[in-house]
Amino acid sequence: MAKWKDRKRHYNDEEPSESSIRLGSLRLSIHRHIDHPPDQWLASCSMFFSQRELKSKKMDEAKCQAKAILQVILEDAIADILDVENKN
């Protein structure tokens, strides 16, 4: 089972500034960015989206939101694949 890995940008930071999880060949992460407010979590996933703003200010909730975003994208892609197969 895949697990989230937290990373702190600075040694004295109380809360991690990034958390990521490997899902097969995908890497899903929640992170902060200097161009956004300090309490804003962003989500990025290799090949699908980058720096998508999340509503939650709490890390655990932000992780759930990021996974939900990725799930919708993957479900839509699978539906498209199945639709193409059914038309052939």
N, C-alpha and C positions, 0 to 999 in steps of 0.2 A: 504494500500500500504506500502510495506517495505521501510525503510529508512536507509541510511548509518549512522553509529555512529562512530564518530572520537574519538580517544584517544591519548593523549600526554604522552610520557614516562616521561618527566620531566616538571615541572611546567613552566619553562621559555622557553620551546621550542616554536618557532614561528609556525611551521607547525606540525600537528599531525604525530605521528610515525606509526599509524595504523588506518585503517578504516574498519569496518566490517558491514555486512548485513545478517540478518536471512532470509532464503528462505525456508520456511517449516521446515524440519528437518536439512537442510544444513546451514552451516555458511561459507560464502565467505568473505575472508579478503585480504586486501593489507597491506603490512607492510614492515618495514626495518629489516635488520639483521646485526649483528656485523661482520659476516664473508663476507659481501658484501660491495661494495663502499657505502658511505653515501647517495648518490643520487639515489641508485638502489631500485626500488620498486619490491617486490615479491608478488606473489599471492598464497594463500592456500585455500583449500576447504575441509572440513571434508569429508572423505570417497573417495575423488577423486584425489587430488594432494596436494603437499606441496612444498613451496618455489620455485615456478616456476618464473623465471626471466621475468619481463615485459620490453618492449622496452621503454616505456614512462618514462620521468623523472618528469612529472606533475601528481599530484594526481588524478585529474578528468579524465584524459586520461587513467591512470593506472586502475581506476575503470572500465572503459568501456572495456579495454582489458581483465581484469579478468572475467567480465561477458561474453564476447565473447568466451573465453576459456571454461568456464563452459557450455555455450550453445551448443558448438560443441560436447562436451563430452556427454551431455544429449541427444542431437539429435541422436548421434551414438547409444547410449544405447536403445533409443526408436525404432530405425530402427532395431536393433538386436532382440528386443522383438517381433516386428511385423513380422519379417522374420521367427522366430521360430513358431509363431502362424500360419503363412501361410503354413508351411511345415507339420503341423499336420493335 
